[in-house]
């Protein structure tokens, strides 16, 4: 059985997910919070009472809307989105919605906005792909340097190819990093019988009277041949948050289609 993630590991995960300069600024406040809780303690055991007790120290010192708590707010929101914690612990900080100006707005928006629903497996796959892509940077840099050694840039096919490779690599890295920043891990225990990422749904096509089974996944996990469809696809988007017995309308390319949700598992 895998060891539970520690608070220290969770904070490192968070700091690696944000801009390096932002991480440099926020690191001291996040690590102070982690040290107070215990870096070696499981992050899944972090409770609202722990968070409230930490925030209370600033309140007792007469510091209202302490800026030191804004990085903690962002970390807690991140931990909740990736299901490191069992619940969203941000409210336990008791910070006003406007605390910290723009920083407060950013942190408060971390649980909403451009949420990118995914499974734990999907998250791990993206992180592995990101690591592989970043490892490609030195090789492409070498190819660029070698191609640029040819001073005739007018017809330098190797240089053009190296530049294209670098552009595609960096674009994919940016895309994955954006998805990871907005990743939301869906906890099966909190679905309450509703369809979401990771669910298998059985649908009845009410026009053809034909049953179909789909497994809802994030866009990067799609495998049509295996019945894995994206939650952003027409069918996926239509059935999200619905229970057995619900009827939904799918805006398919061929027109509107009616389905009845027969079963939801997972």
C-alpha atoms as an extended CHARMM CRD file, in Angstrom:
* protein
*
       266  EXT
         1         1  UNK       CA              0.0000000000        0.0000000000        0.0000000000  PROA      1               0.0000000000
         2         2  UNK       CA              1.3500000000        3.4430000000       -0.9380000000  PROA      2               0.0000000000
         3         3  UNK       CA              2.3170000000        5.7240000000        1.8990000000  PROA      3               0.0000000000
         4         4  UNK       CA             -0.1020000000        8.6400000000        2.3930000000  PROA      4               0.0000000000
         5         5  UNK       CA              1.1010000000       11.9610000000        1.0120000000  PROA      5               0.0000000000
         6         6  UNK       CA              2.7210000000       14.1270000000        3.6620000000  PROA      6               0.0000000000
         7         7  UNK       CA              2.0040000000       17.8030000000        4.1470000000  PROA      7               0.0000000000
         8         8  UNK       CA              5.5650000000       18.5450000000        3.0640000000  PROA      8               0.0000000000
         9         9  UNK       CA              5.1120000000       16.6310000000       -0.1860000000  PROA      9               0.0000000000
        10        10  UNK       CA              1.7910000000       18.3900000000       -0.8380000000  PROA      10              0.0000000000
        11        11  UNK       CA              3.3460000000       21.8300000000       -0.3620000000  PROA      11              0.0000000000
        12        12  UNK       CA              6.2160000000       20.9200000000       -2.7040000000  PROA      12              0.0000000000
        13        13  UNK       CA              3.6520000000       19.7280000000       -5.2730000000  PROA      13              0.0000000000
        14        14  UNK       CA              1.8470000000       23.0810000000       -5.0030000000  PROA      14              0.0000000000
        15        15  UNK       CA              4.9780000000       25.2340000000       -5.2470000000  PROA      15              0.0000000000
        16        16  UNK       CA              6.1730000000       23.3220000000       -8.3010000000  PROA      16              0.0000000000
        17        17  UNK       CA              2.8430000000       23.9270000000      -10.0270000000  PROA      17              0.0000000000
        18        18  UNK       CA              3.0540000000       27.7320000000       -9.9990000000  PROA      18              0.0000000000
        19        19  UNK       CA              5.2930000000       30.3130000000      -11.6290000000  PROA      19              0.0000000000
        20        20  UNK       CA              8.8590000000       30.1140000000      -10.2120000000  PROA      20              0.0000000000
        21        21  UNK       CA              8.9040000000       33.7600000000       -9.1370000000  PROA      21              0.0000000000
        22        22  UNK       CA              5.5050000000       33.4070000000       -7.4900000000  PROA      22              0.0000000000
        23        23  UNK       CA              6.7460000000       30.2420000000       -5.7650000000  PROA      23              0.0000000000
        24        24  UNK       CA              9.7980000000       32.1200000000       -4.4560000000  PROA      24              0.0000000000
        25        25  UNK       CA              7.5390000000       34.7510000000       -2.8850000000  PROA      25              0.0000000000
        26        26  UNK       CA              4.9580000000       32.3460000000       -1.4630000000  PROA      26              0.0000000000
        27        27  UNK       CA              7.2810000000       29.5900000000       -0.2800000000  PROA      27              0.0000000000
        28        28  UNK       CA              8.1020000000       31.0890000000        3.1930000000  PROA      28              0.0000000000
        29        29  UNK       CA              4.4350000000       31.5220000000        4.1640000000  PROA      29              0.0000000000
        30        30  UNK       CA              3.3830000000       28.1030000000        2.8470000000  PROA      30              0.0000000000
        31        31  UNK       CA              6.2990000000       26.3840000000        4.5670000000  PROA      31              0.0000000000
        32        32  UNK       CA              5.5730000000       28.2310000000        7.8360000000  PROA      32              0.0000000000
        33        33  UNK       CA              2.0440000000       26.8220000000        7.7590000000  PROA      33              0.0000000000
        34        34  UNK       CA              3.3270000000       23.3380000000        6.9330000000  PROA      34              0.0000000000
        35        35  UNK       CA              5.9000000000       23.5050000000        9.7480000000  PROA      35              0.0000000000
        36        36  UNK       CA              3.1650000000       24.4800000000       12.2150000000  PROA      36              0.0000000000
        37        37  UNK       CA              1.0350000000       21.5140000000       11.1610000000  PROA      37              0.0000000000
        38        38  UNK       CA              3.9070000000       19.0530000000       10.7440000000  PROA      38              0.0000000000
        39        39  UNK       CA              5.6590000000       18.4110000000        7.4330000000  PROA      39              0.0000000000
        40        40  UNK       CA              5.7160000000       14.6370000000        7.9870000000  PROA      40              0.0000000000
        41        41  UNK       CA              2.0500000000       14.3560000000        8.9300000000  PROA      41              0.0000000000
        42        42  UNK       CA             -0.4190000000       13.0740000000        6.2880000000  PROA      42              0.0000000000
        43        43  UNK       CA             -2.0150000000       15.9720000000        4.4300000000  PROA      43              0.0000000000
        44        44  UNK       CA             -5.2630000000       13.9770000000        4.3400000000  PROA      44              0.0000000000
        45        45  UNK       CA             -5.5350000000       14.3570000000        8.1220000000  PROA      45              0.0000000000
        46        46  UNK       CA             -5.3570000000       18.1550000000        7.9920000000  PROA      46              0.0000000000
        47        47  UNK       CA             -8.5550000000       19.4160000000        9.6300000000  PROA      47              0.0000000000
        48        48  UNK       CA            -10.4450000000       22.6890000000        9.7080000000  PROA      48              0.0000000000
        49        49  UNK       CA             -9.4940000000       23.0570000000       13.3700000000  PROA      49              0.0000000000
        50        50  UNK       CA             -5.7800000000       22.9450000000       12.4280000000  PROA      50              0.0000000000
        51        51  UNK       CA             -6.2760000000       25.6570000000        9.8290000000  PROA      51              0.0000000000
        52        52  UNK       CA             -8.4030000000       27.8210000000       12.1280000000  PROA      52              0.0000000000
        53        53  UNK       CA             -5.8640000000       27.5290000000       14.9500000000  PROA      53              0.0000000000
        54        54  UNK       CA             -3.0790000000       28.6980000000       12.6310000000  PROA      54              0.0000000000
        55        55  UNK       CA             -5.1090000000       31.6660000000       11.3870000000  PROA      55              0.0000000000
        56        56  UNK       CA             -6.1060000000       32.5790000000       14.9360000000  PROA      56              0.0000000000
        57        57  UNK       CA             -2.4780000000       33.2810000000       15.8170000000  PROA      57              0.0000000000
        58        58  UNK       CA             -2.5300000000       36.2290000000       13.4380000000  PROA      58              0.0000000000
        59        59  UNK       CA             -5.8950000000       37.4140000000       14.7070000000  PROA      59              0.0000000000
        60        60  UNK       CA             -4.6470000000       37.2770000000       18.2890000000  PROA      60              0.0000000000
        61        61  UNK       CA             -1.7660000000       39.4970000000       17.2120000000  PROA      61              0.0000000000
        62        62  UNK       CA             -4.2470000000       42.0240000000       15.9160000000  PROA      62              0.0000000000
        63        63  UNK       CA             -3.4280000000       41.3920000000       12.2560000000  PROA      63              0.0000000000
        64        64  UNK       CA             -6.5730000000       41.5190000000       10.1310000000  PROA      64              0.0000000000
        65        65  UNK       CA             -6.5350000000       39.8470000000        6.7000000000  PROA      65              0.0000000000
        66        66  UNK       CA             -2.8940000000       38.8950000000        7.2450000000  PROA      66              0.0000000000
        67        67  UNK       CA             -1.0640000000       38.7690000000        3.8880000000  PROA      67              0.0000000000
        68        68  UNK       CA              0.8260000000       35.7360000000        5.2330000000  PROA      68              0.0000000000
        69        69  UNK       CA             -2.4150000000       33.7580000000        4.9580000000  PROA      69              0.0000000000
        70        70  UNK       CA             -3.0020000000       34.4300000000        1.2520000000  PROA      70              0.0000000000
        71        71  UNK       CA             -0.4120000000       31.8590000000        0.0880000000  PROA      71              0.0000000000
        72        72  UNK       CA             -1.9300000000       29.4370000000        2.6040000000  PROA      72              0.0000000000
        73        73  UNK       CA             -5.3440000000       30.0810000000        1.0860000000  PROA      73              0.0000000000
        74        74  UNK       CA             -3.9970000000       29.2880000000       -2.3890000000  PROA      74              0.0000000000
        75        75  UNK       CA             -2.2890000000       26.1270000000       -1.1130000000  PROA      75              0.0000000000
        76        76  UNK       CA             -5.4350000000       24.8730000000        0.6310000000  PROA      76              0.0000000000
        77        77  UNK       CA             -7.5240000000       25.5100000000       -2.4810000000  PROA      77              0.0000000000
        78        78  UNK       CA             -4.9980000000       23.5750000000       -4.5560000000  PROA      78              0.0000000000
        79        79  UNK       CA             -4.9370000000       20.7230000000       -2.0360000000  PROA      79              0.0000000000
        80        80  UNK       CA             -8.7230000000       20.5090000000       -2.1650000000  PROA      80              0.0000000000
        81        81  UNK       CA             -8.8710000000       20.5330000000       -5.9720000000  PROA      81              0.0000000000
        82        82  UNK       CA             -6.3970000000       17.6690000000       -6.2100000000  PROA      82              0.0000000000
        83        83  UNK       CA             -8.1410000000       15.7580000000       -3.3920000000  PROA      83              0.0000000000
        84        84  UNK       CA             -5.0870000000       15.9100000000       -1.1310000000  PROA      84              0.0000000000
        85        85  UNK       CA             -7.5010000000       16.9880000000        1.6130000000  PROA      85              0.0000000000
        86        86  UNK       CA            -10.9150000000       15.4520000000        2.1880000000  PROA      86              0.0000000000
        87        87  UNK       CA            -12.7150000000       18.8010000000        2.1370000000  PROA      87              0.0000000000
        88        88  UNK       CA            -12.1590000000       22.4080000000        1.0790000000  PROA      88              0.0000000000
        89        89  UNK       CA            -10.4270000000       23.9440000000        4.1100000000  PROA      89              0.0000000000
        90        90  UNK       CA            -10.1860000000       27.5020000000        2.7520000000  PROA      90              0.0000000000
        91        91  UNK       CA            -13.2220000000       28.7380000000        4.7560000000  PROA      91              0.0000000000
        92        92  UNK       CA            -11.4610000000       27.7450000000        7.9940000000  PROA      92              0.0000000000
        93        93  UNK       CA             -9.0360000000       30.6480000000        7.4720000000  PROA      93              0.0000000000
        94        94  UNK       CA            -11.9790000000       33.0400000000        8.0130000000  PROA      94              0.0000000000
        95        95  UNK       CA            -10.6560000000       35.5260000000        5.4860000000  PROA      95              0.0000000000
        96        96  UNK       CA            -12.9960000000       38.0190000000        3.8990000000  PROA      96              0.0000000000
        97        97  UNK       CA            -13.7850000000       37.5720000000        0.1940000000  PROA      97              0.0000000000
        98        98  UNK       CA            -11.8430000000       40.7330000000       -0.6610000000  PROA      98              0.0000000000
        99        99  UNK       CA             -8.8530000000       40.0650000000        1.5780000000  PROA      99              0.0000000000
       100       100  UNK       CA             -5.5780000000       40.7110000000       -0.1250000000  PROA      100             0.0000000000
       101       101  UNK       CA             -6.9550000000       42.5040000000       -3.1660000000  PROA      101             0.0000000000
       102       102  UNK       CA             -6.0480000000       40.8130000000       -6.4170000000  PROA      102             0.0000000000
       103       103  UNK       CA             -4.1530000000       38.0600000000       -4.5920000000  PROA      103             0.0000000000
       104       104  UNK       CA             -7.2380000000       37.2880000000       -2.5580000000  PROA      104             0.0000000000
       105       105  UNK       CA             -9.3500000000       37.2010000000       -5.7230000000  PROA      105             0.0000000000
       106       106  UNK       CA             -6.9440000000       34.7510000000       -7.3330000000  PROA      106             0.0000000000
       107       107  UNK       CA             -6.9280000000       32.4500000000       -4.3490000000  PROA      107             0.0000000000
       108       108  UNK       CA            -10.6980000000       32.6090000000       -3.9110000000  PROA      108             0.0000000000
       109       109  UNK       CA            -11.1160000000       31.6610000000       -7.5680000000  PROA      109             0.0000000000
       110       110  UNK       CA             -8.9020000000       28.6080000000       -7.2980000000  PROA      110             0.0000000000
       111       111  UNK       CA            -11.8390000000       26.2990000000       -6.5980000000  PROA      111             0.0000000000
       112       112  UNK       CA            -13.8450000000       27.5630000000       -9.5290000000  PROA      112             0.0000000000
       113       113  UNK       CA            -13.1620000000       29.1940000000      -12.8670000000  PROA      113             0.0000000000
       114       114  UNK       CA            -11.6050000000       26.9810000000      -15.5100000000  PROA      114             0.0000000000
       115       115  UNK       CA            -11.9200000000       23.7090000000      -13.6070000000  PROA      115             0.0000000000
       116       116  UNK       CA            -10.4070000000       20.7600000000      -15.4650000000  PROA      116             0.0000000000
       117       117  UNK       CA            -12.0250000000       17.5960000000      -14.1230000000  PROA      117             0.0000000000
       118       118  UNK       CA             -9.8470000000       14.4890000000      -14.1670000000  PROA      118             0.0000000000
       119       119  UNK       CA             -9.2000000000       11.1810000000      -12.4650000000  PROA      119             0.0000000000
       120       120  UNK       CA             -6.1860000000       10.4180000000      -10.2920000000  PROA      120             0.0000000000
       121       121  UNK       CA             -4.8450000000        8.2550000000      -13.1290000000  PROA      121             0.0000000000
       122       122  UNK       CA             -5.2900000000       11.0910000000      -15.5970000000  PROA      122             0.0000000000
       123       123  UNK       CA             -3.4060000000       13.4600000000      -13.3240000000  PROA      123             0.0000000000
       124       124  UNK       CA             -0.5280000000       10.9980000000      -12.9940000000  PROA      124             0.0000000000
       125       125  UNK       CA             -0.3990000000       10.5320000000      -16.7800000000  PROA      125             0.0000000000
       126       126  UNK       CA             -0.2170000000       14.2880000000      -17.3600000000  PROA      126             0.0000000000
       127       127  UNK       CA              2.5230000000       14.6980000000      -14.7820000000  PROA      127             0.0000000000
       128       128  UNK       CA              4.5430000000       11.8960000000      -16.3980000000  PROA      128             0.0000000000
       129       129  UNK       CA              4.0970000000       13.4220000000      -19.8430000000  PROA      129             0.0000000000
       130       130  UNK       CA              5.1770000000       16.8290000000      -18.5460000000  PROA      130             0.0000000000
       131       131  UNK       CA              8.3110000000       15.3290000000      -17.0230000000  PROA      131             0.0000000000
       132       132  UNK       CA              9.1380000000       13.5510000000      -20.3040000000  PROA      132             0.0000000000
       133       133  UNK       CA              8.5970000000       16.7030000000      -22.3660000000  PROA      133             0.0000000000
       134       134  UNK       CA             10.7780000000       18.8380000000      -20.1190000000  PROA      134             0.0000000000
       135       135  UNK       CA             13.5370000000       16.2550000000      -20.4350000000  PROA      135             0.0000000000
       136       136  UNK       CA             13.4350000000       16.8710000000      -24.1990000000  PROA      136             0.0000000000
       137       137  UNK       CA             14.4410000000       20.5340000000      -23.8340000000  PROA      137             0.0000000000
       138       138  UNK       CA             18.2290000000       19.9640000000      -23.7330000000  PROA      138             0.0000000000
       139       139  UNK       CA             18.1410000000       17.7770000000      -26.8650000000  PROA      139             0.0000000000
       140       140  UNK       CA             16.1960000000       20.3690000000      -28.8630000000  PROA      140             0.0000000000
       141       141  UNK       CA             18.4550000000       23.1390000000      -27.5870000000  PROA      141             0.0000000000
       142       142  UNK       CA             21.4490000000       21.1540000000      -28.8880000000  PROA      142             0.0000000000
       143       143  UNK       CA             19.7400000000       20.7470000000      -32.2670000000  PROA      143             0.0000000000
       144       144  UNK       CA             19.1190000000       24.4890000000      -32.4240000000  PROA      144             0.0000000000
       145       145  UNK       CA             22.7250000000       25.3100000000      -31.6200000000  PROA      145             0.0000000000
       146       146  UNK       CA             23.9790000000       22.8510000000      -34.2270000000  PROA      146             0.0000000000
       147       147  UNK       CA             21.6200000000       24.2260000000      -36.8870000000  PROA      147             0.0000000000
       148       148  UNK       CA             22.5190000000       27.8330000000      -36.0830000000  PROA      148             0.0000000000
       149       149  UNK       CA             26.1850000000       27.0310000000      -36.6410000000  PROA      149             0.0000000000
       150       150  UNK       CA             25.3030000000       27.1900000000      -40.3330000000  PROA      150             0.0000000000
       151       151  UNK       CA             25.4350000000       30.9370000000      -40.9940000000  PROA      151             0.0000000000
       152       152  UNK       CA             23.2670000000       30.6950000000      -44.1020000000  PROA      152             0.0000000000
       153       153  UNK       CA             19.8230000000       31.1470000000      -42.5310000000  PROA      153             0.0000000000
       154       154  UNK       CA             18.0540000000       31.6060000000      -45.8820000000  PROA      154             0.0000000000
       155       155  UNK       CA             17.7340000000       27.8980000000      -46.6370000000  PROA      155             0.0000000000
       156       156  UNK       CA             18.4450000000       26.1730000000      -43.3570000000  PROA      156             0.0000000000
       157       157  UNK       CA             15.9470000000       23.3110000000      -43.1510000000  PROA      157             0.0000000000
       158       158  UNK       CA             17.4580000000       21.8040000000      -39.9720000000  PROA      158             0.0000000000
       159       159  UNK       CA             17.0920000000       25.1680000000      -38.2110000000  PROA      159             0.0000000000
       160       160  UNK       CA             13.4610000000       25.5030000000      -39.2870000000  PROA      160             0.0000000000
       161       161  UNK       CA             12.7560000000       21.9520000000      -38.1220000000  PROA      161             0.0000000000
       162       162  UNK       CA             14.4410000000       22.5410000000      -34.7640000000  PROA      162             0.0000000000
       163       163  UNK       CA             12.4770000000       25.7530000000      -34.2450000000  PROA      163             0.0000000000
       164       164  UNK       CA              9.2150000000       23.9850000000      -35.1020000000  PROA      164             0.0000000000
       165       165  UNK       CA             10.0470000000       21.1750000000      -32.6780000000  PROA      165             0.0000000000
       166       166  UNK       CA             10.8280000000       23.6600000000      -29.9310000000  PROA      166             0.0000000000
       167       167  UNK       CA              7.6020000000       25.6100000000      -30.5630000000  PROA      167             0.0000000000
       168       168  UNK       CA              5.4630000000       22.4530000000      -30.4470000000  PROA      168             0.0000000000
       169       169  UNK       CA              7.2440000000       21.1970000000      -27.3390000000  PROA      169             0.0000000000
       170       170  UNK       CA              6.8130000000       24.4550000000      -25.4360000000  PROA      170             0.0000000000
       171       171  UNK       CA              3.1750000000       24.7710000000      -26.5160000000  PROA      171             0.0000000000
       172       172  UNK       CA              2.3990000000       21.2890000000      -25.1870000000  PROA      172             0.0000000000
       173       173  UNK       CA              4.2600000000       22.0090000000      -21.9370000000  PROA      173             0.0000000000
       174       174  UNK       CA              2.2450000000       25.2160000000      -21.4490000000  PROA      174             0.0000000000
       175       175  UNK       CA             -0.9870000000       23.3380000000      -22.1860000000  PROA      175             0.0000000000
       176       176  UNK       CA             -0.2330000000       20.6040000000      -19.6500000000  PROA      176             0.0000000000
       177       177  UNK       CA              0.8750000000       23.0980000000      -17.0050000000  PROA      177             0.0000000000
       178       178  UNK       CA             -2.3690000000       25.0520000000      -17.4890000000  PROA      178             0.0000000000
       179       179  UNK       CA             -4.4110000000       21.8690000000      -17.1170000000  PROA      179             0.0000000000
       180       180  UNK       CA             -2.5480000000       20.8810000000      -13.9680000000  PROA      180             0.0000000000
       181       181  UNK       CA             -3.1200000000       24.3410000000      -12.4630000000  PROA      181             0.0000000000
       182       182  UNK       CA             -6.8660000000       23.9390000000      -12.9870000000  PROA      182             0.0000000000
       183       183  UNK       CA             -7.0520000000       20.2080000000      -12.2560000000  PROA      183             0.0000000000
       184       184  UNK       CA             -9.9470000000       19.0730000000      -10.0860000000  PROA      184             0.0000000000
       185       185  UNK       CA             -9.8280000000       15.4890000000       -8.8420000000  PROA      185             0.0000000000
       186       186  UNK       CA            -13.3290000000       14.1100000000       -8.4000000000  PROA      186             0.0000000000
       187       187  UNK       CA            -13.7050000000       12.0470000000       -5.2240000000  PROA      187             0.0000000000
       188       188  UNK       CA            -16.0410000000        9.0860000000       -5.9440000000  PROA      188             0.0000000000
       189       189  UNK       CA            -17.3640000000        9.2190000000       -2.3690000000  PROA      189             0.0000000000
       190       190  UNK       CA            -18.6480000000       12.7450000000       -2.9370000000  PROA      190             0.0000000000
       191       191  UNK       CA            -20.4790000000       12.0990000000       -6.2160000000  PROA      191             0.0000000000
       192       192  UNK       CA            -23.7000000000       11.1400000000       -4.4110000000  PROA      192             0.0000000000
       193       193  UNK       CA            -24.7180000000        8.8410000000       -7.2420000000  PROA      193             0.0000000000
       194       194  UNK       CA            -24.2300000000       11.5150000000       -9.8860000000  PROA      194             0.0000000000
       195       195  UNK       CA            -22.2050000000       11.0290000000      -13.0580000000  PROA      195             0.0000000000
       196       196  UNK       CA            -18.8060000000       12.6900000000      -13.1600000000  PROA      196             0.0000000000
       197       197  UNK       CA            -15.2270000000       11.9900000000      -14.1720000000  PROA      197             0.0000000000
       198       198  UNK       CA            -14.4350000000        8.3270000000      -13.5370000000  PROA      198             0.0000000000
       199       199  UNK       CA            -18.0840000000        7.2390000000      -13.6830000000  PROA      199             0.0000000000
       200       200  UNK       CA            -19.4410000000        4.5320000000      -15.9590000000  PROA      200             0.0000000000
       201       201  UNK       CA            -22.8900000000        5.4690000000      -17.2450000000  PROA      201             0.0000000000
       202       202  UNK       CA            -25.4840000000        3.3400000000      -18.9890000000  PROA      202             0.0000000000
       203       203  UNK       CA            -27.7480000000        5.3730000000      -21.2600000000  PROA      203             0.0000000000
       204       204  UNK       CA            -30.8930000000        4.5890000000      -23.1910000000  PROA      204             0.0000000000
       205       205  UNK       CA            -31.2160000000        6.3260000000      -26.5510000000  PROA      205             0.0000000000
       206       206  UNK       CA            -34.8870000000        7.2560000000      -26.4000000000  PROA      206             0.0000000000
       207       207  UNK       CA            -35.1590000000        7.5400000000      -30.1810000000  PROA      207             0.0000000000
       208       208  UNK       CA            -33.5650000000        4.2320000000      -31.1730000000  PROA      208             0.0000000000
       209       209  UNK       CA            -34.3940000000        2.3930000000      -27.9010000000  PROA      209             0.0000000000
       210       210  UNK       CA            -30.7230000000        1.3050000000      -27.8210000000  PROA      210             0.0000000000
       211       211  UNK       CA            -28.6080000000        1.0930000000      -24.6930000000  PROA      211             0.0000000000
       212       212  UNK       CA            -25.0600000000        2.4390000000      -24.6130000000  PROA      212             0.0000000000
       213       213  UNK       CA            -22.3700000000        2.3800000000      -21.9410000000  PROA      213             0.0000000000
       214       214  UNK       CA            -19.6940000000        5.0640000000      -21.5770000000  PROA      214             0.0000000000
       215       215  UNK       CA            -16.8460000000        5.7030000000      -19.1630000000  PROA      215             0.0000000000
       216       216  UNK       CA            -16.3990000000        9.4150000000      -18.4600000000  PROA      216             0.0000000000
       217       217  UNK       CA            -12.7980000000       10.6240000000      -18.4700000000  PROA      217             0.0000000000
       218       218  UNK       CA            -10.8220000000       13.8380000000      -18.8960000000  PROA      218             0.0000000000
       219       219  UNK       CA             -9.9830000000       14.9010000000      -22.4910000000  PROA      219             0.0000000000
       220       220  UNK       CA             -6.4270000000       13.5440000000      -22.3100000000  PROA      220             0.0000000000
       221       221  UNK       CA             -7.6980000000       10.0490000000      -21.3560000000  PROA      221             0.0000000000
       222       222  UNK       CA            -10.1520000000        9.5570000000      -24.2390000000  PROA      222             0.0000000000
       223       223  UNK       CA            -10.2010000000        6.1100000000      -25.9000000000  PROA      223             0.0000000000
       224       224  UNK       CA            -13.3280000000        5.8250000000      -28.0740000000  PROA      224             0.0000000000
       225       225  UNK       CA            -12.6320000000        2.1630000000      -28.8790000000  PROA      225             0.0000000000
       226       226  UNK       CA            -12.7540000000        1.3850000000      -25.1500000000  PROA      226             0.0000000000
       227       227  UNK       CA            -15.8630000000        3.4740000000      -24.5260000000  PROA      227             0.0000000000
       228       228  UNK       CA            -13.9090000000        6.2240000000      -22.7500000000  PROA      228             0.0000000000
       229       229  UNK       CA            -15.4030000000        9.5920000000      -23.6830000000  PROA      229             0.0000000000
       230       230  UNK       CA            -14.4850000000       13.0720000000      -22.5360000000  PROA      230             0.0000000000
       231       231  UNK       CA            -16.6330000000       14.9170000000      -20.0240000000  PROA      231             0.0000000000
       232       232  UNK       CA            -16.3230000000       17.8060000000      -22.4780000000  PROA      232             0.0000000000
       233       233  UNK       CA            -17.8650000000       15.8050000000      -25.3340000000  PROA      233             0.0000000000
       234       234  UNK       CA            -21.5580000000       16.3750000000      -26.1690000000  PROA      234             0.0000000000
       235       235  UNK       CA            -22.6600000000       13.2240000000      -24.3250000000  PROA      235             0.0000000000
       236       236  UNK       CA            -20.2620000000       13.7440000000      -21.4230000000  PROA      236             0.0000000000
       237       237  UNK       CA            -21.2770000000       17.3570000000      -20.8960000000  PROA      237             0.0000000000
       238       238  UNK       CA            -24.9660000000       16.4070000000      -21.0090000000  PROA      238             0.0000000000
       239       239  UNK       CA            -24.8290000000       13.6500000000      -18.3790000000  PROA      239             0.0000000000
       240       240  UNK       CA            -22.4740000000       15.3180000000      -15.8610000000  PROA      240             0.0000000000
       241       241  UNK       CA            -24.1340000000       15.6160000000      -12.4190000000  PROA      241             0.0000000000
       242       242  UNK       CA            -27.1470000000       13.5140000000      -13.4660000000  PROA      242             0.0000000000
       243       243  UNK       CA            -28.5030000000       10.4420000000      -11.6480000000  PROA      243             0.0000000000
       244       244  UNK       CA            -30.2660000000        7.2700000000      -12.8470000000  PROA      244             0.0000000000
       245       245  UNK       CA            -33.7560000000        8.1520000000      -14.0290000000  PROA      245             0.0000000000
       246       246  UNK       CA            -32.7910000000       11.5870000000      -15.3370000000  PROA      246             0.0000000000
       247       247  UNK       CA            -33.3950000000       12.4450000000      -18.9840000000  PROA      247             0.0000000000
       248       248  UNK       CA            -30.8740000000       14.5760000000      -20.8400000000  PROA      248             0.0000000000
       249       249  UNK       CA            -30.5940000000       16.2410000000      -24.2340000000  PROA      249             0.0000000000
       250       250  UNK       CA            -27.3810000000       15.8480000000      -26.1990000000  PROA      250             0.0000000000
       251       251  UNK       CA            -26.4840000000       18.4560000000      -28.7950000000  PROA      251             0.0000000000
       252       252  UNK       CA            -24.9100000000       16.0750000000      -31.3070000000  PROA      252             0.0000000000
       253       253  UNK       CA            -23.6010000000       17.1280000000      -34.7420000000  PROA      253             0.0000000000
       254       254  UNK       CA            -26.5540000000       15.3050000000      -36.3030000000  PROA      254             0.0000000000
       255       255  UNK       CA            -29.0080000000       17.2020000000      -34.1080000000  PROA      255             0.0000000000
       256       256  UNK       CA            -30.5330000000       16.9720000000      -30.6360000000  PROA      256             0.0000000000
       257       257  UNK       CA            -30.8410000000       13.5050000000      -29.0920000000  PROA      257             0.0000000000
       258       258  UNK       CA            -32.6850000000       12.4250000000      -25.9440000000  PROA      258             0.0000000000
       259       259  UNK       CA            -31.1540000000        9.9380000000      -23.5170000000  PROA      259             0.0000000000
       260       260  UNK       CA            -32.3070000000        8.4480000000      -20.2190000000  PROA      260             0.0000000000
       261       261  UNK       CA            -29.6830000000        7.6910000000      -17.5790000000  PROA      261             0.0000000000
       262       262  UNK       CA            -30.2100000000        4.0530000000      -16.5620000000  PROA      262             0.0000000000
       263       263  UNK       CA            -27.2490000000        3.4960000000      -14.2690000000  PROA      263             0.0000000000
       264       264  UNK       CA            -24.2220000000        5.3150000000      -12.8400000000  PROA      264             0.0000000000
       265       265  UNK       CA            -21.3250000000        3.4930000000      -11.1980000000  PROA      265             0.0000000000
       266       266  UNK       CA            -18.0640000000        4.8580000000       -9.8630000000  PROA      266             0.0000000000
